[in-house]
């Protein structure tokens, strides 16, 4: 009992008040051990949440070039070591045929967004932007959309006609000849009633739209 009383007196004496009026309990904590939880157990140590790692893999992204610089941009990016896809299409002008980039100022570049080398694209002469939520967060193309783009055949003069019945087939590229997206190019994803659901390359970038079939002309 005497030993226990002396120990309690020692602990009581160690609870001193400093000059600012705050109780100094550091030595008490050292003497008595860690604070107890609700049922007398020690407070658990909360582990730090592990960092979220981005998936590192090459994917396809849509890049916009400045007008009439698509071919130069393609050549420069290939020289930098990037895989570049720029589908071509035919347009009838008078009595002649003009072979031009099918999707206008847009071409497709494959790179790994986790690695920093892709930023060289942004500084390549002739490149206007890479589509994404911000310059530091490019948005990859949908793999299903890219499979359609990669599978596009070379178009000939026999394809330069208005769609039979006003409806393109799935996977066919077409030019929008009327409405608010006139002049843009798309790829047919599905035929919905009397309209077409398409991946269209609009001025704001690639996106899915629905439009009347009568607005579509094969490209």
C-alpha positions as protocol buffer text, in pm:
chain_id: "A"
residue {
  index: 1
  type: UNK
  ca { x: 0 y: 0 z: 0 }
}
residue {
  index: 2
  type: UNK
  ca { x: 283 y: 243 z: 84 }
}
residue {
  index: 3
  type: UNK
  ca { x: 447 y: 182 z: -255 }
}
residue {
  index: 4
  type: UNK
  ca { x: 114 y: 239 z: -436 }
}
residue {
  index: 5
  type: UNK
  ca { x: 47 y: 559 z: -239 }
}
residue {
  index: 6
  type: UNK
  ca { x: 389 y: 695 z: -324 }
}
residue {
  index: 7
  type: UNK
  ca { x: 331 y: 622 z: -695 }
}
residue {
  index: 8
  type: UNK
  ca { x: -4 y: 806 z: -693 }
}
residue {
  index: 9
  type: UNK
  ca { x: 154 y: 1102 z: -512 }
}
residue {
  index: 10
  type: UNK
  ca { x: 428 y: 1110 z: -775 }
}
residue {
  index: 11
  type: UNK
  ca { x: 178 y: 1119 z: -1061 }
}
residue {
  index: 12
  type: UNK
  ca { x: -27 y: 1390 z: -884 }
}
residue {
  index: 13
  type: UNK
  ca { x: 283 y: 1605 z: -832 }
}
residue {
  index: 14
  type: UNK
  ca { x: 374 y: 1574 z: -1200 }
}
residue {
  index: 15
  type: UNK
  ca { x: 45 y: 1736 z: -1310 }
}
residue {
  index: 16
  type: UNK
  ca { x: 171 y: 2090 z: -1281 }
}
residue {
  index: 17
  type: UNK
  ca { x: 25 y: 2400 z: -1432 }
}
residue {
  index: 18
  type: UNK
  ca { x: 250 y: 2617 z: -1646 }
}
residue {
  index: 19
  type: UNK
  ca { x: 262 y: 2996 z: -1641 }
}
residue {
  index: 20
  type: UNK
  ca { x: 5 y: 3027 z: -1921 }
}
residue {
  index: 21
  type: UNK
  ca { x: -255 y: 2830 z: -1726 }
}
residue {
  index: 22
  type: UNK
  ca { x: -238 y: 2509 z: -1936 }
}
residue {
  index: 23
  type: UNK
  ca { x: -196 y: 2175 z: -1769 }
}
residue {
  index: 24
  type: UNK
  ca { x: 131 y: 2006 z: -1857 }
}
residue {
  index: 25
  type: UNK
  ca { x: 40 y: 1640 z: -1895 }
}
residue {
  index: 26
  type: UNK
  ca { x: 324 y: 1527 z: -2121 }
}
residue {
  index: 27
  type: UNK
  ca { x: 508 y: 1359 z: -1837 }
}
residue {
  index: 28
  type: UNK
  ca { x: 185 y: 1196 z: -1719 }
}
residue {
  index: 29
  type: UNK
  ca { x: 129 y: 1048 z: -2062 }
}
residue {
  index: 30
  type: UNK
  ca { x: 483 y: 917 z: -2063 }
}
residue {
  index: 31
  type: UNK
  ca { x: 433 y: 760 z: -1721 }
}
residue {
  index: 32
  type: UNK
  ca { x: 90 y: 610 z: -1776 }
}
residue {
  index: 33
  type: UNK
  ca { x: 124 y: 504 z: -2141 }
}
residue {
  index: 34
  type: UNK
  ca { x: -93 y: 588 z: -2448 }
}
residue {
  index: 35
  type: UNK
  ca { x: -446 y: 722 z: -2411 }
}
residue {
  index: 36
  type: UNK
  ca { x: -712 y: 455 z: -2393 }
}
residue {
  index: 37
  type: UNK
  ca { x: -998 y: 413 z: -2637 }
}
residue {
  index: 38
  type: UNK
  ca { x: -1366 y: 380 z: -2547 }
}
residue {
  index: 39
  type: UNK
  ca { x: -1314 y: 35 z: -2397 }
}
residue {
  index: 40
  type: UNK
  ca { x: -970 y: 87 z: -2249 }
}
residue {
  index: 41
  type: UNK
  ca { x: -784 y: -12 z: -2564 }
}
residue {
  index: 42
  type: UNK
  ca { x: -509 y: 202 z: -2715 }
}
residue {
  index: 43
  type: UNK
  ca { x: -612 y: 446 z: -2988 }
}
residue {
  index: 44
  type: UNK
  ca { x: -556 y: 278 z: -3325 }
}
residue {
  index: 45
  type: UNK
  ca { x: -300 y: 413 z: -3570 }
}
residue {
  index: 46
  type: UNK
  ca { x: -478 y: 522 z: -3890 }
}
residue {
  index: 47
  type: UNK
  ca { x: -276 y: 411 z: -4193 }
}
residue {
  index: 48
  type: UNK
  ca { x: -217 y: 661 z: -4471 }
}
residue {
  index: 49
  type: UNK
  ca { x: -420 y: 605 z: -4783 }
}
residue {
  index: 50
  type: UNK
  ca { x: -205 y: 470 z: -5064 }
}
residue {
  index: 51
  type: UNK
  ca { x: -152 y: 704 z: -5358 }
}
residue {
  index: 52
  type: UNK
  ca { x: -367 y: 640 z: -5666 }
}
residue {
  index: 53
  type: UNK
  ca { x: -156 y: 539 z: -5962 }
}
residue {
  index: 54
  type: UNK
  ca { x: -262 y: 621 z: -6313 }
}
residue {
  index: 55
  type: UNK
  ca { x: -266 y: 334 z: -6557 }
}
residue {
  index: 56
  type: UNK
  ca { x: 40 y: 356 z: -6778 }
}
residue {
  index: 57
  type: UNK
  ca { x: -34 y: 242 z: -7132 }
}
residue {
  index: 58
  type: UNK
  ca { x: -29 y: 396 z: -7481 }
}
residue {
  index: 59
  type: UNK
  ca { x: -371 y: 513 z: -7598 }
}
residue {
  index: 60
  type: UNK
  ca { x: -506 y: 713 z: -7891 }
}
residue {
  index: 61
  type: UNK
  ca { x: -579 y: 1084 z: -7854 }
}
residue {
  index: 62
  type: UNK
  ca { x: -730 y: 1339 z: -8090 }
}
residue {
  index: 63
  type: UNK
  ca { x: -500 y: 1626 z: -8188 }
}
residue {
  index: 64
  type: UNK
  ca { x: -609 y: 1939 z: -8373 }
}
residue {
  index: 65
  type: UNK
  ca { x: -372 y: 2101 z: -8618 }
}
residue {
  index: 66
  type: UNK
  ca { x: -390 y: 2453 z: -8751 }
}
residue {
  index: 67
  type: UNK
  ca { x: -565 y: 2484 z: -9091 }
}
residue {
  index: 68
  type: UNK
  ca { x: -378 y: 2327 z: -9383 }
}
residue {
  index: 69
  type: UNK
  ca { x: -97 y: 2200 z: -9159 }
}
residue {
  index: 70
  type: UNK
  ca { x: -220 y: 1845 z: -9095 }
}
residue {
  index: 71
  type: UNK
  ca { x: 35 y: 1676 z: -9318 }
}
residue {
  index: 72
  type: UNK
  ca { x: 324 y: 1878 z: -9177 }
}
residue {
  index: 73
  type: UNK
  ca { x: 214 y: 1800 z: -8821 }
}
residue {
  index: 74
  type: UNK
  ca { x: 191 y: 1431 z: -8903 }
}
residue {
  index: 75
  type: UNK
  ca { x: 543 y: 1430 z: -9047 }
}
residue {
  index: 76
  type: UNK
  ca { x: 687 y: 1615 z: -8746 }
}
residue {
  index: 77
  type: UNK
  ca { x: 519 y: 1386 z: -8491 }
}
residue {
  index: 78
  type: UNK
  ca { x: 634 y: 1075 z: -8675 }
}
residue {
  index: 79
  type: UNK
  ca { x: 986 y: 1216 z: -8671 }
}
residue {
  index: 80
  type: UNK
  ca { x: 955 y: 1256 z: -8293 }
}
residue {
  index: 81
  type: UNK
  ca { x: 871 y: 886 z: -8268 }
}
residue {
  index: 82
  type: UNK
  ca { x: 492 y: 900 z: -8222 }
}
residue {
  index: 83
  type: UNK
  ca { x: 244 y: 672 z: -8396 }
}
residue {
  index: 84
  type: UNK
  ca { x: 10 y: 896 z: -8599 }
}
residue {
  index: 85
  type: UNK
  ca { x: -310 y: 816 z: -8789 }
}
residue {
  index: 86
  type: UNK
  ca { x: -452 y: 1058 z: -9046 }
}
residue {
  index: 87
  type: UNK
  ca { x: -726 y: 898 z: -9260 }
}
residue {
  index: 88
  type: UNK
  ca { x: -772 y: 1041 z: -9608 }
}
residue {
  index: 89
  type: UNK
  ca { x: -1087 y: 1101 z: -9810 }
}
residue {
  index: 90
  type: UNK
  ca { x: -1184 y: 1218 z: -10157 }
}
residue {
  index: 91
  type: UNK
  ca { x: -1380 y: 1528 z: -10250 }
}
residue {
  index: 92
  type: UNK
  ca { x: -1511 y: 1608 z: -10596 }
}
residue {
  index: 93
  type: UNK
  ca { x: -1435 y: 1965 z: -10701 }
}
residue {
  index: 94
  type: UNK
  ca { x: -1570 y: 2043 z: -11045 }
}
residue {
  index: 95
  type: UNK
  ca { x: -1422 y: 1790 z: -11283 }
}
residue {
  index: 96
  type: UNK
  ca { x: -1140 y: 1691 z: -11050 }
}
residue {
  index: 97
  type: UNK
  ca { x: -1092 y: 1497 z: -10730 }
}
residue {
  index: 98
  type: UNK
  ca { x: -913 y: 1630 z: -10423 }
}
residue {
  index: 99
  type: UNK
  ca { x: -762 y: 1387 z: -10171 }
}
residue {
  index: 100
  type: UNK
  ca { x: -771 y: 1553 z: -9830 }
}
residue {
  index: 101
  type: UNK
  ca { x: -749 y: 1453 z: -9462 }
}
residue {
  index: 102
  type: UNK
  ca { x: -1086 y: 1294 z: -9394 }
}
residue {
  index: 103
  type: UNK
  ca { x: -1144 y: 1456 z: -9055 }
}
residue {
  index: 104
  type: UNK
  ca { x: -1025 y: 1804 z: -9148 }
}
residue {
  index: 105
  type: UNK
  ca { x: -781 y: 1946 z: -8895 }
}
residue {
  index: 106
  type: UNK
  ca { x: -805 y: 1641 z: -8666 }
}
residue {
  index: 107
  type: UNK
  ca { x: -558 y: 1354 z: -8656 }
}
residue {
  index: 108
  type: UNK
  ca { x: -486 y: 1082 z: -8400 }
}
residue {
  index: 109
  type: UNK
  ca { x: -170 y: 1025 z: -8201 }
}
residue {
  index: 110
  type: UNK
  ca { x: -90 y: 727 z: -7979 }
}
residue {
  index: 111
  type: UNK
  ca { x: 105 y: 791 z: -7659 }
}
residue {
  index: 112
  type: UNK
  ca { x: 128 y: 714 z: -7287 }
}
residue {
  index: 113
  type: UNK
  ca { x: -21 y: 1006 z: -7091 }
}
residue {
  index: 114
  type: UNK
  ca { x: 154 y: 896 z: -6770 }
}
residue {
  index: 115
  type: UNK
  ca { x: 496 y: 954 z: -6922 }
}
residue {
  index: 116
  type: UNK
  ca { x: 604 y: 1310 z: -6985 }
}
residue {
  index: 117
  type: UNK
  ca { x: 726 y: 1265 z: -7343 }
}
residue {
  index: 118
  type: UNK
  ca { x: 379 y: 1335 z: -7484 }
}
residue {
  index: 119
  type: UNK
  ca { x: 411 y: 1704 z: -7389 }
}
residue {
  index: 120
  type: UNK
  ca { x: 640 y: 1750 z: -7687 }
}
residue {
  index: 121
  type: UNK
  ca { x: 326 y: 1723 z: -7901 }
}
residue {
  index: 122
  type: UNK
  ca { x: 191 y: 2047 z: -7753 }
}
residue {
  index: 123
  type: UNK
  ca { x: 505 y: 2234 z: -7859 }
}
residue {
  index: 124
  type: UNK
  ca { x: 522 y: 2087 z: -8208 }
}
residue {
  index: 125
  type: UNK
  ca { x: 487 y: 2352 z: -8477 }
}
residue {
  index: 126
  type: UNK
  ca { x: 142 y: 2336 z: -8635 }
}
residue {
  index: 127
  type: UNK
  ca { x: -33 y: 2172 z: -8337 }
}
residue {
  index: 128
  type: UNK
  ca { x: -320 y: 2373 z: -8194 }
}
residue {
  index: 129
  type: UNK
  ca { x: -428 y: 2147 z: -7906 }
}
residue {
  index: 130
  type: UNK
  ca { x: -485 y: 1797 z: -7774 }
}
residue {
  index: 131
  type: UNK
  ca { x: -846 y: 1746 z: -7675 }
}
residue {
  index: 132
  type: UNK
  ca { x: -905 y: 1696 z: -7303 }
}
residue {
  index: 133
  type: UNK
  ca { x: -1041 y: 1854 z: -6988 }
}
residue {
  index: 134
  type: UNK
  ca { x: -726 y: 2067 z: -6963 }
}
residue {
  index: 135
  type: UNK
  ca { x: -384 y: 2095 z: -7132 }
}
residue {
  index: 136
  type: UNK
  ca { x: -244 y: 1865 z: -6862 }
}
residue {
  index: 137
  type: UNK
  ca { x: -528 y: 1610 z: -6886 }
}
residue {
  index: 138
  type: UNK
  ca { x: -575 y: 1486 z: -7245 }
}
residue {
  index: 139
  type: UNK
  ca { x: -881 y: 1267 z: -7293 }
}
residue {
  index: 140
  type: UNK
  ca { x: -827 y: 936 z: -7477 }
}
residue {
  index: 141
  type: UNK
  ca { x: -1046 y: 827 z: -7764 }
}
residue {
  index: 142
  type: UNK
  ca { x: -1299 y: 551 z: -7702 }
}
residue {
  index: 143
  type: UNK
  ca { x: -1134 y: 221 z: -7812 }
}
residue {
  index: 144
  type: UNK
  ca { x: -1450 y: 122 z: -8004 }
}
residue {
  index: 145
  type: UNK
  ca { x: -1441 y: 451 z: -8195 }
}
residue {
  index: 146
  type: UNK
  ca { x: -1075 y: 404 z: -8275 }
}
residue {
  index: 147
  type: UNK
  ca { x: -1136 y: 56 z: -8412 }
}
residue {
  index: 148
  type: UNK
  ca { x: -1381 y: 209 z: -8660 }
}
residue {
  index: 149
  type: UNK
  ca { x: -1136 y: 481 z: -8757 }
}
residue {
  index: 150
  type: UNK
  ca { x: -849 y: 234 z: -8800 }
}
residue {
  index: 151
  type: UNK
  ca { x: -1070 y: 11 z: -9015 }
}
residue {
  index: 152
  type: UNK
  ca { x: -1173 y: 281 z: -9261 }
}
residue {
  index: 153
  type: UNK
  ca { x: -1114 y: 172 z: -9622 }
}
residue {
  index: 154
  type: UNK
  ca { x: -961 y: 399 z: -9883 }
}
residue {
  index: 155
  type: UNK
  ca { x: -1248 y: 585 z: -10045 }
}
residue {
  index: 156
  type: UNK
  ca { x: -1285 y: 596 z: -10422 }
}
residue {
  index: 157
  type: UNK
  ca { x: -1502 y: 788 z: -10663 }
}
residue {
  index: 158
  type: UNK
  ca { x: -1773 y: 524 z: -10635 }
}
residue {
  index: 159
  type: UNK
  ca { x: -1829 y: 632 z: -10273 }
}
residue {
  index: 160
  type: UNK
  ca { x: -1889 y: 996 z: -10359 }
}
residue {
  index: 161
  type: UNK
  ca { x: -2265 y: 972 z: -10378 }
}
residue {
  index: 162
  type: UNK
  ca { x: -2560 y: 1052 z: -10158 }
}
residue {
  index: 163
  type: UNK
  ca { x: -2642 y: 764 z: -9926 }
}
residue {
  index: 164
  type: UNK
  ca { x: -2895 y: 527 z: -10075 }
}
residue {
  index: 165
  type: UNK
  ca { x: -3221 y: 591 z: -9895 }
}
residue {
  index: 166
  type: UNK
  ca { x: -3054 y: 872 z: -9699 }
}
residue {
  index: 167
  type: UNK
  ca { x: -2884 y: 637 z: -9451 }
}
residue {
  index: 168
  type: UNK
  ca { x: -2516 y: 551 z: -9421 }
}
residue {
  index: 169
  type: UNK
  ca { x: -2416 y: 211 z: -9291 }
}
residue {
  index: 170
  type: UNK
  ca { x: -2240 y: 151 z: -8960 }
}
residue {
  index: 171
  type: UNK
  ca { x: -1871 y: 232 z: -8988 }
}
residue {
  index: 172
  type: UNK
  ca { x: -1907 y: 454 z: -9294 }
}
residue {
  index: 173
  type: UNK
  ca { x: -1770 y: 808 z: -9282 }
}
residue {
  index: 174
  type: UNK
  ca { x: -1992 y: 1087 z: -9406 }
}
residue {
  index: 175
  type: UNK
  ca { x: -1996 y: 1462 z: -9439 }
}
residue {
  index: 176
  type: UNK
  ca { x: -2270 y: 1670 z: -9276 }
}
residue {
  index: 177
  type: UNK
  ca { x: -2423 y: 1889 z: -9548 }
}
residue {
  index: 178
  type: UNK
  ca { x: -2693 y: 2072 z: -9351 }
}
residue {
  index: 179
  type: UNK
  ca { x: -2784 y: 2192 z: -9004 }
}
residue {
  index: 180
  type: UNK
  ca { x: -2566 y: 2347 z: -8732 }
}
residue {
  index: 181
  type: UNK
  ca { x: -2279 y: 2098 z: -8793 }
}
residue {
  index: 182
  type: UNK
  ca { x: -2262 y: 2156 z: -9168 }
}
residue {
  index: 183
  type: UNK
  ca { x: -1916 y: 2090 z: -9306 }
}
residue {
  index: 184
  type: UNK
  ca { x: -1812 y: 1853 z: -9027 }
}
residue {
  index: 185
  type: UNK
  ca { x: -1737 y: 1485 z: -9080 }
}
residue {
  index: 186
  type: UNK
  ca { x: -1864 y: 1187 z: -8883 }
}
residue {
  index: 187
  type: UNK
  ca { x: -1865 y: 808 z: -8869 }
}
residue {
  index: 188
  type: UNK
  ca { x: -2195 y: 623 z: -8848 }
}
residue {
  index: 189
  type: UNK
  ca { x: -2227 y: 433 z: -8520 }
}
residue {
  index: 190
  type: UNK
  ca { x: -2590 y: 327 z: -8551 }
}
residue {
  index: 191
  type: UNK
  ca { x: -2910 y: 393 z: -8742 }
}
residue {
  index: 192
  type: UNK
  ca { x: -3184 y: 511 z: -8507 }
}
residue {
  index: 193
  type: UNK
  ca { x: -3527 y: 536 z: -8664 }
}
residue {
  index: 194
  type: UNK
  ca { x: -3499 y: 796 z: -8939 }
}
residue {
  index: 195
  type: UNK
  ca { x: -3173 y: 934 z: -8806 }
}
residue {
  index: 196
  type: UNK
  ca { x: -2810 y: 850 z: -8761 }
}
residue {
  index: 197
  type: UNK
  ca { x: -2610 y: 827 z: -8440 }
}
residue {
  index: 198
  type: UNK
  ca { x: -2256 y: 921 z: -8519 }
}
residue {
  index: 199
  type: UNK
  ca { x: -1915 y: 1009 z: -8387 }
}
residue {
  index: 200
  type: UNK
  ca { x: -1882 y: 1358 z: -8531 }
}
residue {
  index: 201
  type: UNK
  ca { x: -1569 y: 1569 z: -8546 }
}
residue {
  index: 202
  type: UNK
  ca { x: -1717 y: 1904 z: -8455 }
}
residue {
  index: 203
  type: UNK
  ca { x: -1543 y: 2236 z: -8407 }
}
residue {
  index: 204
  type: UNK
  ca { x: -1541 y: 2171 z: -8032 }
}
residue {
  index: 205
  type: UNK
  ca { x: -1385 y: 1828 z: -8082 }
}
residue {
  index: 206
  type: UNK
  ca { x: -1503 y: 1469 z: -8129 }
}
residue {
  index: 207
  type: UNK
  ca { x: -1839 y: 1374 z: -7978 }
}
residue {
  index: 208
  type: UNK
  ca { x: -2145 y: 1157 z: -8035 }
}
residue {
  index: 209
  type: UNK
  ca { x: -2446 y: 1324 z: -8201 }
}
residue {
  index: 210
  type: UNK
  ca { x: -2779 y: 1224 z: -8355 }
}
residue {
  index: 211
  type: UNK
  ca { x: -2889 y: 1387 z: -8679 }
}
residue {
  index: 212
  type: UNK
  ca { x: -3131 y: 1329 z: -8967 }
}
residue {
  index: 213
  type: UNK
  ca { x: -3007 y: 1092 z: -9236 }
}
residue {
  index: 214
  type: UNK
  ca { x: -3087 y: 1351 z: -9504 }
}
residue {
  index: 215
  type: UNK
  ca { x: -2802 y: 1564 z: -9366 }
}
residue {
  index: 216
  type: UNK
  ca { x: -2550 y: 1287 z: -9443 }
}
residue {
  index: 217
  type: UNK
  ca { x: -2343 y: 1246 z: -9759 }
}
residue {
  index: 218
  type: UNK
  ca { x: -2081 y: 972 z: -9781 }
}
residue {
  index: 219
  type: UNK
  ca { x: -1727 y: 1105 z: -9760 }
}
